[in-house]
Amino acid sequence: MPVETSQKSSRTPAEVLKAARQRDSADKRGRVLKAVQDMLRDKRPVTFAAVAREAGVSSWLVYAPGLRERIDQARVRQGAQGHQDQQSGRKVSTTSEQTDLLLVRQEIKRLRTENGQLRQQARTHLGQQVEQLGNHDLVDRVNELAEENLRLSTAERQATTQNAELPQRVAELEDDLAAARTSLRRMIRNENRP
């Protein structure tokens, strides 16, 4: 026993940290494997995200070597058997899921087409609005923007000039402050003399 104690106390902090990490990793891997077994037993769909959620681990861990293969095996086994749909409680086959997936993909394709059509209609409508604005209106707007640009450029030049003058003004004020302090010290010394 005394030998073990001396070995433990002679471990470096890095070794202690490494051992703690290994224990934590083994614990998390065990929780992942238990989650897969529980999901298979309860006939719940096994997915990487569901296993990570069930085990309370990050999603990247379920893709780690050794765990990924076990989850893939469970998914294949479950796919061959089918599984219980949690909402309806009926048994769902992989074929049924594939049909549902195909229908969802068709709906997505339809929605994308509709989205494209709506975007094109919006572009056409916007183009018509721009065409309805007269050339005169556009020239007036360009002139307004040019005047605003000129005003902002002038303001920027003035601010740059003022900014360049500020260090000199600060130096002058610091000199005035130093002179005032010196004068105040002299006055205080002169008043304190008998």
DOKE-456242 format. One record per atom (N, C-alpha, C): residue in three letters; atom name; x, y, z. Coordinates in steps of 0.2 Angstrom, whole numbers. Atoms other than C-alpha are relative to their C-alpha. Layout:
BEGIN
[ala CA [X Y Z]]
...
***
This chain:
BEGIN
[met N [4 -6 0]]
[met CA [0 0 0]]
[met C [4 6 0]]
[pro N [-4 -6 0]]
[pro CA [13 13 4]]
[pro C [3 1 -7]]
[val N [-3 -1 7]]
[val CA [21 10 -13]]
[val C [-5 4 -5]]
[glu N [5 -3 5]]
[glu CA [5 15 -22]]
[glu C [-1 7 2]]
[thr N [1 -7 -2]]
[thr CA [3 31 -12]]
[thr C [6 4 -2]]
[ser N [-5 -4 2]]
[ser CA [20 36 -16]]
[ser C [0 1 -8]]
[gln N [0 0 7]]
[gln CA [17 32 -34]]
[gln C [-5 5 -2]]
[lys N [5 -5 1]]
[lys CA [1 43 -34]]
[lys C [2 7 1]]
[ser N [-3 -6 -1]]
[ser CA [10 57 -26]]
[ser C [5 2 -5]]
[ser N [-6 -2 4]]
[ser CA [24 56 -38]]
[ser C [-3 2 -7]]
[arg N [3 -1 6]]
[arg CA [12 58 -53]]
[arg C [0 8 -1]]
[thr N [0 -7 2]]
[thr CA [13 75 -62]]
[thr C [-7 2 -1]]
[pro N [7 -3 1]]
[pro CA [-2 86 -64]]
[pro C [-2 -2 -7]]
[ala N [2 2 7]]
[ala CA [-2 82 -83]]
[ala C [-2 -8 0]]
[glu N [2 7 0]]
[glu CA [-3 63 -79]]
[glu C [-6 -1 4]]
[val N [6 0 -3]]
[val CA [-17 66 -67]]
[val C [-5 2 -4]]
[leu N [5 -2 5]]
[leu CA [-26 76 -80]]
[leu C [-1 -5 -5]]
[lys N [1 5 5]]
[lys CA [-23 63 -93]]
[lys C [-4 -6 2]]
[ala N [4 6 -3]]
[ala CA [-30 49 -82]]
[ala C [-7 2 1]]
[ala N [7 -2 -1]]
[ala CA [-45 60 -78]]
[ala C [-4 0 -7]]
[arg N [3 0 6]]
[arg CA [-48 63 -96]]
[arg C [-2 -7 -3]]
[gln N [1 7 2]]
[gln CA [-47 44 -100]]
[gln C [-6 -3 3]]
[arg N [6 3 -4]]
[arg CA [-60 40 -86]]
[arg C [-6 4 -3]]
[asp N [5 -4 3]]
[asp CA [-71 54 -93]]
[asp C [-2 -3 -7]]
[ser N [1 3 7]]
[ser CA [-69 47 -111]]
[ser C [-3 -7 0]]
[ala N [3 7 -1]]
[ala CA [-73 29 -105]]
[ala C [-7 1 2]]
[asp N [7 -1 -2]]
[asp CA [-88 35 -96]]
[asp C [-5 2 -6]]
[lys N [4 -2 6]]
[lys CA [-95 44 -111]]
[lys C [-1 -5 -5]]
[arg N [1 5 5]]
[arg CA [-92 30 -123]]
[arg C [-4 -6 3]]
[gly N [4 5 -3]]
[gly CA [-100 18 -111]]
[gly C [-8 3 0]]
[arg N [6 -3 0]]
[arg CA [-115 30 -110]]
[arg C [-3 -1 -7]]
[val N [2 0 7]]
[val CA [-116 30 -129]]
[val C [-2 -7 -2]]
[leu N [2 7 1]]
[leu CA [-116 11 -130]]
[leu C [-6 -2 3]]
[lys N [6 1 -4]]
[lys CA [-129 10 -117]]
[lys C [-6 3 -3]]
[ala N [6 -3 3]]
[ala CA [-140 22 -126]]
[ala C [-2 -4 -6]]
[val N [2 4 6]]
[val CA [-139 12 -142]]
[val C [-4 -6 2]]
[gln N [4 6 -2]]
[gln CA [-144 -4 -133]]
[gln C [-7 2 3]]
[asp N [6 -2 -3]]
[asp CA [-158 5 -124]]
[asp C [-5 2 -6]]
[met N [5 -2 6]]
[met CA [-165 12 -141]]
[met C [-2 -6 -4]]
[leu N [2 6 4]]
[leu CA [-164 -5 -149]]
[leu C [-5 -4 4]]
[arg N [5 4 -4]]
[arg CA [-173 -13 -134]]
[arg C [-7 3 0]]
[asp N [6 -4 0]]
[asp CA [-186 1 -134]]
[asp C [-3 1 -7]]
[lys N [2 -1 7]]
[lys CA [-188 0 -153]]
[lys C [-1 7 -2]]
[arg N [0 -7 2]]
[arg CA [-184 18 -155]]
[arg C [5 1 -6]]
[pro N [-4 0 6]]
[pro CA [-176 24 -171]]
[pro C [7 2 3]]
[val N [-7 -1 -2]]
[val CA [-157 24 -169]]
[val C [3 5 -6]]
[thr N [-3 -5 5]]
[thr CA [-149 40 -177]]
[thr C [6 3 4]]
[phe N [-6 -3 -3]]
[phe CA [-132 48 -173]]
[phe C [-2 6 5]]
[ala N [2 -6 -4]]
[ala CA [-141 64 -166]]
[ala C [-4 -3 6]]
[ala N [4 2 -5]]
[ala CA [-153 54 -156]]
[ala C [4 -4 5]]
[val N [-5 3 -5]]
[val CA [-139 43 -148]]
[val C [3 5 4]]
[ala N [-4 -6 -3]]
[ala CA [-129 59 -144]]
[ala C [-5 3 6]]
[arg N [5 -3 -4]]
[arg CA [-145 66 -136]]
[arg C [-1 -4 6]]
[glu N [1 5 -5]]
[glu CA [-149 51 -126]]
[glu C [6 -1 5]]
[ala N [-6 1 -4]]
[ala CA [-131 48 -120]]
[ala C [2 7 4]]
[gly N [-2 -7 -3]]
[gly CA [-129 67 -116]]
[gly C [7 1 -1]]
[val N [-7 -1 2]]
[val CA [-113 68 -126]]
[val C [-1 5 -6]]
[ser N [0 -4 6]]
[ser CA [-108 80 -140]]
[ser C [-1 -5 -6]]
[ser N [2 3 6]]
[ser CA [-113 75 -157]]
[ser C [6 -3 -4]]
[trp N [-6 2 3]]
[trp CA [-95 73 -163]]
[trp C [3 -7 3]]
[leu N [-3 6 -3]]
[leu CA [-91 59 -151]]
[leu C [-4 -6 -3]]
[val N [3 6 3]]
[val CA [-104 47 -159]]
[val C [3 -2 -6]]
[tyr N [-3 2 7]]
[tyr CA [-94 48 -175]]
[tyr C [7 -3 1]]
[ala N [-7 2 -1]]
[ala CA [-78 43 -166]]
[ala C [1 -8 -2]]
[pro N [-1 7 2]]
[pro CA [-70 26 -172]]
[pro C [-2 -4 6]]
[gly N [2 5 -5]]
[gly CA [-77 11 -162]]
[gly C [-8 2 1]]
[leu N [7 -1 -1]]
[leu CA [-94 20 -159]]
[leu C [-4 1 -6]]
[arg N [3 -1 6]]
[arg CA [-98 25 -176]]
[arg C [-2 -7 -3]]
[glu N [1 6 3]]
[glu CA [-97 7 -182]]
[glu C [-6 -4 4]]
[arg N [5 3 -4]]
[arg CA [-108 1 -167]]
[arg C [-7 3 -2]]
[ile N [6 -3 1]]
[ile CA [-121 14 -171]]
[ile C [-3 -2 -7]]
[asp N [2 2 7]]
[asp CA [-121 10 -190]]
[asp C [-3 -7 0]]
[gln N [3 7 0]]
[gln CA [-123 -9 -186]]
[gln C [-7 0 3]]
[ala N [7 0 -3]]
[ala CA [-138 -5 -175]]
[ala C [-5 3 -5]]
[arg N [5 -3 5]]
[arg CA [-146 6 -188]]
[arg C [-1 -5 -6]]
[val N [1 5 5]]
[val CA [-143 -8 -201]]
[val C [-5 -5 3]]
[arg N [4 5 -3]]
[arg CA [-151 -21 -189]]
[arg C [-7 3 1]]
[gln N [6 -3 -1]]
[gln CA [-165 -9 -185]]
[gln C [-4 1 -7]]
[gly N [3 -1 6]]
[gly CA [-168 -5 -203]]
[gly C [-3 -6 -3]]
[ala N [2 6 2]]
[ala CA [-170 -23 -207]]
[ala C [-6 -2 3]]
[gln N [6 2 -4]]
[gln CA [-183 -26 -193]]
[gln C [-5 5 -1]]
[gly N [5 -5 -1]]
[gly CA [-192 -9 -195]]
[gly C [0 2 7]]
[his N [0 -2 -6]]
[his CA [-196 1 -180]]
[his C [-7 3 2]]
[gln N [6 -3 -2]]
[gln CA [-210 9 -170]]
[gln C [0 7 -1]]
[asp N [1 -7 1]]
[asp CA [-216 26 -175]]
[asp C [-2 3 7]]
[gln N [1 -2 -7]]
[gln CA [-216 36 -159]]
[gln C [-7 4 0]]
[gln N [6 -4 0]]
[gln CA [-231 47 -164]]
[gln C [-6 -4 -1]]
[ser N [6 4 1]]
[ser CA [-243 34 -171]]
[ser C [0 -6 4]]
[gly N [-1 6 -3]]
[gly CA [-236 19 -162]]
[gly C [0 -6 -4]]
[arg N [0 6 4]]
[arg CA [-237 8 -177]]
[arg C [7 -1 -3]]
[lys N [-6 3 3]]
[lys CA [-223 -2 -185]]
[lys C [1 3 -7]]
[val N [-1 -4 7]]
[val CA [-214 8 -199]]
[val C [6 -4 -3]]
[ser N [-6 3 4]]
[ser CA [-203 -1 -212]]
[ser C [4 5 -3]]
[thr N [-5 -4 3]]
[thr CA [-188 6 -220]]
[thr C [-3 2 -7]]
[thr N [3 -2 7]]
[thr CA [-198 6 -237]]
[thr C [-5 5 1]]
[ser N [4 -5 -1]]
[ser CA [-211 16 -229]]
[ser C [3 7 2]]
[glu N [-4 -6 -1]]
[glu CA [-198 29 -223]]
[glu C [3 2 -6]]
[gln N [-3 -2 6]]
[gln CA [-190 29 -240]]
[gln C [-6 3 -4]]
[thr N [6 -3 3]]
[thr CA [-208 33 -247]]
[thr C [-1 7 2]]
[asp N [1 -7 -3]]
[asp CA [-210 47 -235]]
[asp C [5 5 -2]]
[leu N [-5 -4 2]]
[leu CA [-193 53 -239]]
[leu C [-1 3 -7]]
[leu N [1 -2 7]]
[leu CA [-197 53 -258]]
[leu C [-5 6 0]]
[leu N [5 -5 0]]
[leu CA [-213 63 -254]]
[leu C [2 7 2]]
[val N [-3 -7 -3]]
[val CA [-204 76 -244]]
[val C [5 3 -5]]
[arg N [-4 -3 5]]
[arg CA [-191 78 -257]]
[arg C [-4 3 -6]]
[gln N [4 -3 5]]
[gln CA [-204 81 -270]]
[gln C [-3 6 2]]
[glu N [3 -7 -3]]
[glu CA [-212 94 -259]]
[glu C [5 5 0]]
[ile N [-5 -5 0]]
[ile CA [-196 102 -257]]
[ile C [2 3 -7]]
[lys N [-1 -3 7]]
[lys CA [-193 103 -276]]
[lys C [-6 4 -2]]
[arg N [5 -4 2]]
[arg CA [-210 110 -278]]
[arg C [0 7 3]]
[leu N [-1 -6 -3]]
[leu CA [-207 123 -265]]
[leu C [6 4 -3]]
[arg N [-5 -4 3]]
[arg CA [-191 128 -273]]
[arg C [-2 3 -6]]
[thr N [3 -3 7]]
[thr CA [-199 130 -290]]
[thr C [-4 6 2]]
[glu N [4 -6 -2]]
[glu CA [-212 141 -282]]
[glu C [3 6 3]]
[asn N [-4 -6 -2]]
[asn CA [-199 151 -273]]
[asn C [3 3 -6]]
[gly N [-3 -3 6]]
[gly CA [-190 154 -289]]
[gly C [-5 4 -4]]
[gln N [5 -4 4]]
[gln CA [-206 159 -298]]
[gln C [-2 7 4]]
[leu N [2 -6 -3]]
[leu CA [-210 171 -284]]
[leu C [6 5 0]]
[arg N [-6 -5 0]]
[arg CA [-192 179 -284]]
[arg C [0 3 -7]]
[gln N [0 -3 7]]
[gln CA [-194 181 -303]]
[gln C [-6 5 0]]
[gln N [6 -5 0]]
[gln CA [-211 190 -301]]
[gln C [2 6 4]]
[ala N [-2 -6 -4]]
[ala CA [-203 201 -287]]
[ala C [5 4 -5]]
[arg N [-5 -4 4]]
[arg CA [-189 206 -299]]
[arg C [-4 4 -6]]
[thr N [4 -3 5]]
[thr CA [-201 209 -313]]
[thr C [-4 6 2]]
[his N [4 -5 -3]]
[his CA [-212 220 -302]]
[his C [5 6 2]]
[leu N [-5 -6 -2]]
[leu CA [-197 230 -295]]
[leu C [3 3 -7]]
[gly N [-2 -3 6]]
[gly CA [-191 232 -313]]
[gly C [-5 5 -3]]
[gln N [6 -4 2]]
[gln CA [-208 239 -318]]
[gln C [0 7 4]]
[gln N [0 -6 -4]]
[gln CA [-207 251 -303]]
[gln C [5 5 -2]]
[val N [-6 -5 2]]
[val CA [-190 258 -308]]
[val C [-2 3 -7]]
[glu N [1 -3 6]]
[glu CA [-196 260 -326]]
[glu C [-5 6 0]]
[gln N [5 -5 -1]]
[gln CA [-211 270 -320]]
[gln C [3 6 3]]
[leu N [-3 -6 -2]]
[leu CA [-200 282 -312]]
[leu C [3 4 -6]]
[gly N [-2 -3 6]]
[gly CA [-196 295 -325]]
[gly C [7 1 1]]
[asn N [-7 -2 1]]
[asn CA [-179 299 -331]]
[asn C [2 6 4]]
[his N [-1 -6 -4]]
[his CA [-181 316 -323]]
[his C [1 -1 8]]
[asp N [0 2 -7]]
[asp CA [-184 308 -306]]
[asp C [7 -3 2]]
[leu N [-7 3 -1]]
[leu CA [-168 298 -307]]
[leu C [5 5 0]]
[val N [-5 -5 0]]
[val CA [-158 313 -312]]
[val C [0 4 6]]
[asp N [1 -4 -7]]
[asp CA [-165 323 -297]]
[asp C [3 -4 6]]
[arg N [-3 4 -5]]
[arg CA [-160 308 -286]]
[arg C [7 0 0]]
[val N [-7 0 1]]
[val CA [-143 307 -293]]
[val C [3 6 2]]
[asn N [-3 -7 -2]]
[asn CA [-140 326 -290]]
[asn C [-1 0 7]]
[glu N [0 0 -8]]
[glu CA [-146 324 -272]]
[glu C [5 -4 3]]
[leu N [-6 4 -3]]
[leu CA [-134 310 -269]]
[leu C [7 3 -1]]
[ala N [-6 -3 1]]
[ala CA [-120 320 -277]]
[ala C [1 6 5]]
[glu N [0 -5 -5]]
[glu CA [-124 335 -266]]
[glu C [2 -2 7]]
[glu N [-1 3 -7]]
[glu CA [-125 324 -250]]
[glu C [8 -2 0]]
[asn N [-7 3 0]]
[asn CA [-108 316 -255]]
[asn C [5 6 1]]
[leu N [-4 -6 -1]]
[leu CA [-100 334 -257]]
[leu C [0 2 7]]
[arg N [1 -2 -7]]
[arg CA [-107 339 -240]]
[arg C [4 -4 4]]
[leu N [-4 4 -4]]
[leu CA [-100 324 -232]]
[leu C [7 0 -1]]
[ser N [-7 0 1]]
[ser CA [-83 325 -240]]
[ser C [3 7 3]]
[thr N [-2 -6 -3]]
[thr CA [-82 343 -234]]
[thr C [0 0 7]]
[ala N [0 1 -7]]
[ala CA [-87 338 -217]]
[ala C [6 -4 2]]
[glu N [-6 5 -2]]
[glu CA [-74 324 -217]]
[glu C [7 4 0]]
[arg N [-6 -4 1]]
[arg CA [-60 336 -223]]
[arg C [1 5 7]]
[gln N [0 -4 -5]]
[gln CA [-65 348 -209]]
[gln C [2 -4 7]]
[ala N [-1 5 -6]]
[ala CA [-65 334 -196]]
[ala C [7 -2 0]]
[thr N [-7 3 0]]
[thr CA [-48 328 -202]]
[thr C [5 6 2]]
[thr N [-4 -6 -1]]
[thr CA [-41 346 -201]]
[thr C [0 1 8]]
[gln N [1 -1 -7]]
[gln CA [-48 348 -183]]
[gln C [4 -5 4]]
[asn N [-3 6 -4]]
[asn CA [-41 331 -178]]
[asn C [7 1 0]]
[ala N [-7 -1 0]]
[ala CA [-24 336 -184]]
[ala C [2 5 4]]
[glu N [-2 -6 -4]]
[glu CA [-24 352 -174]]
[glu C [-1 -2 7]]
[leu N [1 2 -7]]
[leu CA [-30 343 -158]]
[leu C [7 -1 4]]
[pro N [-6 2 -4]]
[pro CA [-13 336 -153]]
[pro C [4 7 2]]
[gln N [-3 -6 -1]]
[gln CA [-5 354 -154]]
[gln C [-4 4 6]]
[arg N [4 -3 -5]]
[arg CA [-19 361 -144]]
[arg C [0 -3 7]]
[val N [-1 4 -6]]
[val CA [-17 347 -131]]
[val C [6 2 3]]
[ala N [-6 -2 -3]]
[ala CA [1 351 -129]]
[ala C [0 7 3]]
[glu N [0 -7 -3]]
[glu CA [-2 370 -127]]
[glu C [-4 0 7]]
[leu N [3 0 -7]]
[leu CA [-15 366 -113]]
[leu C [4 -3 5]]
[glu N [-4 4 -5]]
[glu CA [-3 354 -105]]
[glu C [5 5 3]]
[asp N [-5 -5 -2]]
[asp CA [10 368 -105]]
[asp C [-3 5 5]]
[asp N [3 -5 -4]]
[asp CA [-2 381 -98]]
[asp C [-2 -3 7]]
[leu N [1 3 -7]]
[leu CA [-7 368 -84]]
[leu C [6 0 4]]
[ala N [-6 1 -3]]
[ala CA [11 365 -80]]
[ala C [2 7 3]]
[ala N [-2 -7 -2]]
[ala CA [14 384 -79]]
[ala C [-4 2 6]]
[ala N [4 -1 -5]]
[ala CA [-1 386 -68]]
[ala C [1 -3 7]]
[arg N [-2 3 -6]]
[arg CA [4 373 -56]]
[arg C [6 2 3]]
[thr N [-6 -3 -2]]
[thr CA [21 380 -55]]
[thr C [-1 7 4]]
[ser N [2 -6 -3]]
[ser CA [14 397 -51]]
[ser C [-4 -1 6]]
[leu N [4 1 -6]]
[leu CA [2 390 -38]]
[leu C [5 -2 5]]
[arg N [-4 2 -5]]
[arg CA [16 381 -29]]
[arg C [4 6 3]]
[arg N [-4 -5 -3]]
[arg CA [26 397 -28]]
[arg C [-4 5 4]]
[met N [5 -4 -4]]
[met CA [11 407 -22]]
[met C [-1 -3 7]]
[ile N [2 4 -7]]
[ile CA [8 393 -8]]
[ile C [7 1 4]]
[arg N [-6 -1 -4]]
[arg CA [27 394 -3]]
[arg C [1 7 3]]
[asn N [-1 -7 -3]]
[asn CA [27 413 -2]]
[asn C [-5 1 5]]
[glu N [5 -1 -6]]
[glu CA [11 413 9]]
[glu C [2 -4 6]]
[asn N [-2 4 -5]]
[asn CA [18 400 20]]
[asn C [7 2 4]]
[arg N [-6 -3 -3]]
[arg CA [34 410 24]]
[arg C [-2 5 5]]
[pro N [2 -5 -5]]
[pro CA [34 421 39]]
[pro C [2 7 -1]]
***
